[in-house]
Amino acid sequence: GRRATASLPFIDGSDVEESIFQRDMLVFVHGWPKKDPRPEYTGLGTITSISKDKHNRNVFEVSVSEGKYIESVPEAVVTVPTLEDFKDQPTRMKNSWIKWNKEKELPRMRLQVLKGLDDFKWDPSFVWDISAGLVTGSSSEMQTKILKSLRWEISEELLFLLTKEKRLYHPFDIKLWCPISVTLLTKCLHLIADYLLMGRDQEILCKTFMGFARDAANELRNIINENGNTKNQASSHVSSLAFVEKTDSQETINVLVAEAVHVDKLSVEDYLSDPQLLDLDWYLTHQIILAAHPLASLIHWGDSLYSIEKLCEEVGLEETSYLNFYTSQEWREWRPLL
């Protein structure tokens, strides 16, 4: 048969057995009274009062049709109605019960959800196991998808936080960031996401972060130096430094920054036909420092582990006039966001 009582969960973890039946509640009575001259009643009724029997169990007085009452109805023969119980009843009664049932169930459902959430505890070893499996090749396809999803979910939250605080503008916008910078941004985001997921050592985090910035700067520097001194250009390499712009005719072209002060830009096609040295300091400042430092500002590094000066030194940016022009003291001293 159907249960007549239910356990009401509490957030503190204790469970108290409590009757689900209340006064003025619509119920379904199953064959009562027993061993009585009066005929047994099976059907819908409304609880009008609640009392205790000699064993301290709930008994009800239930009103039924035609103004009649059934006394001393034990909780054991009463259940919460189902939709089937209303098949011969007026539609208005059924709709009224549905509305009441939703209103009564919601607080109980909230408590159940809260208790379930309260039981959740993040265990970094879960992600460590998946990461180890990726290295050894033992992770399943599902585990790989879980790790990627977790990583991107956290990365998106970090990007939202940075844009909300106006520290990073239009991330991944190909009109502002070249492909090398986009790759650097992705790597650093995932690195910090893994740090948050798995609790890695902060010194290792800083060393890896700086390494990503240094590698991106070296790739950028090599392309600029090599392509500025040869007629044999590799367009795929130069395109790694290009931005997308629209001409007056709304045609989309890829452009490079040859000299930033006078906004001297040229298309990749023009550059390949007549190579010239691109503005290395501008690229290091705008595409490496201005991408990496906002991400670094998420972390509380302590007193000496990280600074923007150390980042500039790591990527080989000696001329900081661009950086001083585009940034302020406040920008350099952002408070950690995590």
N, C-alpha and C positions, 0 to 999 in steps of 0.2 A: 504494500500500500504506500500512499504518499506520506512523507514525513510531516509531522505536525509542529515540529520545533526546528529552529535553525540556530547555528552558532554565529553570533554577531562579532566580527573581528574588530580589534582595537589596534591603534598604531603602535602602542607600547609593547605589542607582542602577546598580550594576555587574551584568552578567549573566555567569554562568558556565555553560558547557555541561556538564551532568552527566548520567550515565546514570541512568535511572529504575529500572533493574533492580538487585535486591539478592539476596544469598544467602537461601535458604529462601523465595523469592518464587515464587508460582504464575504460570506463563507459558503462552503458546500458541506452539508450534513449527510453522513452516510448511515442510514438505517437506525434512527433513534426515535423513541426510547426502546430498549430491549426488554423483553419479559414484562410487558406492561399491557393492560387492557386496551390502551390506545394503539392505533396502528402506527407502525414505524414510518418515520418520515425520511425521505431521501430527496434532497433538492437544495435550492438556494435559500439563504436566510441571512439576517443581519444580527450581529452580536449586540445585545442591549446592555448586558452587564457581565462582569467577570468576578468570580469568587474562587475560594479554595475548598477542596474536599478534605476529609480527615487525614489524607496522606500528603496534604499540601500541594496537590496538583490542581491545575486550572480547570474549572468547570464554567460553562457559559449559559446564559439565558439568551435564546435565539428567537427573534421574531420571524415568522414566515408569512405566507400569503393569507389574505382574508382576516388580518388582524389577530392571528393566533400566535401563541408563544410555546416554545418547548423549553422546559427547565432542566437544570442539572445535566447539560450536554457536556460530556467529557471531551477534553482536547484531542483524545485519540481518534474520535470519529469525525473530526472536522479537518477539512483541508482548504487550501487556497483554491478558488475556482480557476478553471481553465476555460478557454474559448468554447470548447465543446459543451461545457455546462450551460452555456447561454443559447444553445441552438433553438430551444423552444421559448425563449424569453424575448421581450420587446427589445428592439434595436437600441432604444434610448437607454435601457438598463445596461446593455452590453457596452455601449460607448462610454457611459459614465464610469463603469468599472475599469475599462482600459485606461482611461485618463487617471483615475485614482491610483491604479497599480503602478503606472509610470512614475507618478509623483512620490509614491511610497518607496519604490525600489531604488530611486536615484541616490539618496543618502547612503543606503547600504552598499550600493555598487561603488560609490566613491570611497567608502572606507576600505572595501576589498582591494580597490586599485591602489590606494595609498599604502596599505599594508604590503601589497606586492612590491611596490616601488621601494618601500622601506627596507625590504629584504635584499635588494640589489646591492652588490658590492663589487666595485671594479677590481679585477685581478690582472695586473700587468703581465703575469706569466702566460695568460691566454694568448696575447699578441706575440710574446717571445716564442712560444711554441710554434705559432704559425710562421713567424719569420725564420726560425731555425729550419722548419720544413721546406720553406722556399729555397734556402741555401742548399739543403741536401737533396731536394727534389722529391721529398716525401709528402708535401702538402697536397691536399685535394684541390680540385678546381673551385669548390665551394669556399674553402679556407682562403684561397687566393683572392676571391671576390670579396670576402668579408674584410680582409685587411685593406684592400684598395678602397672599399667603401668607407671604412672607418677613417682612413687617412684623408680622403677627399672631404668627408663631412667636417672634420676638424679644420682642414685647410680653408674651407669656405667660411667657417665661423671666424677664423683668424683674419681673413680678408675683410669680412664685414666689420670686424672690430677696428681694423686699421683705417678703412675708408670712413667709418663713423667718426673716428678721432682725427680725421683729415691728415693722416700721416702718409698714406699711399693713395695716389690719385689714379683712377681708371686702370687697375691692374689688368694685364693681358690685352690691353687695347693696342692693336698693331699700328695705330697711328702715332702712338707715344713710345712704345717699347719695341726694340728690335728683337729678332728671334733668339739671339744669345741671351739677352736680358730676360726674355720670357722663360727660357730654359732655367736660368739661374733662379728666378722667382719660384718656379715649380719645385726645384730641388730643395731650396731653403724652406719652403712651406712644408714639404713632406718631411724634411729633417726635424723641424720643430714639432710637427704633428706626432712623429714617432717618439720624440723625447717626452711629449705629454702622455702618450699612450703607454710607454714602457719604462719611463723614469730613468732614462740613461744618464750617465755621468756628465755633469755640466762642462767639465774641462774638455771631454771628448766632443761634446756638442759644439763648443766654441771652435775647437781645432778643425772640425769637419766643416763648419759654417765658413770659416775663413778660407779653408781649402777650396770650397766651391767658388767663392768670390775670386780668389787668386786664379783658379783655372779658367774662369770666364774672362777675366781681364787678360790673361795670357793669350787665349784664343782670339780675342778682339785685337790685341796688339799685333799678333802675328799676321792676321789678315790685312791690317792697315799697312804694316811695314812691307810685307811681301808684295801686295797689290799696288802699292804706291811706287814701286821701283821696277816694274816689269810691264811689258806690253802684252804678255801672255796671261790674261786674266782668267780666273776660274769664277764664272758668274755665280755658281752655287755658293762659293765662299763669301763673295761680296754681298750676296743677298742676305747673309746672316747679320749684316749691319744695317739693313735697309728698313725704312718705314713705309707705310702705305699712305699715299695722299691722293686727292682728287684734283684734277686740273679744272680750269674754267669751263671746259666742255664736259665736266663730270666723268672724265676718263680716269680710271684708277692706274696709278704708276707707283713704282718703288723708288724711294729717294734716299740719298745719303747726305750726311752733314759734312761739308768740306771745311767750313769756317763759320762758327756759331755767332760771333759778335754782330756780323752784318747779315746773318741768316742766309748764308750762302749754301744753297742745296742744289744737288744735281741728281738726275735720274740715274739708275744703274746702267741703263743703255748708254747714256752720254759718258758716264765714268769709264765704261769698258772700252769705248772708242778713244778716249783721251784721259788716261789715269792721272790722278794727282793725289797728293798726300791728304788724307782725311784728318779731321781734328781729333787727335787721340785723347787729349785731356777732356774734351767735351764728352766723348763717349765713355771714358772711365768715370766721369762725374755723374752723368745723367743715366747711364745704362747699367752701371755697376753699383756705385755708392748710393745713389738715390733709390735704387731698388732694394739693396741688401740692408741698409741701415734701418729703415722702417721696420723690417722683419726682426732685426736684432733688438729693436726697442720693445718688443713684446716680453723679453726675458729679463728677469732680475739677475744680473751677472755678478753682483758683488762689487768690490772696490777696484779691482785691477784686471779682471779677466778679459773684458771687452771695452773698447771705446771706438769712436769714429776715427780718431787719429790712428789707432792700430789698424783699422780697416783700410784707411788710405795707404798706410805703409805696406800692408799686405798686398794690395793690388798695384803698388808702384805709382801712385798718384802723388807726384812731388809738387806740381803746380796746383794750388788749391784756390786760385782766384775765382774760378767758376763756382766752386763749392761755397766760398764765402759770400758770393753775390746772391746765390739762390737759397741760402739757408740762414737761419738766425741762431742766436745763442740758445733760445728755447728749443729749437729743433734738435740741437746737439745734446740737450739735457732732458730729453723726454723721460717721463717716469715710466717704469715697466708696467705693462698692461696685464700681465699674467701673475 
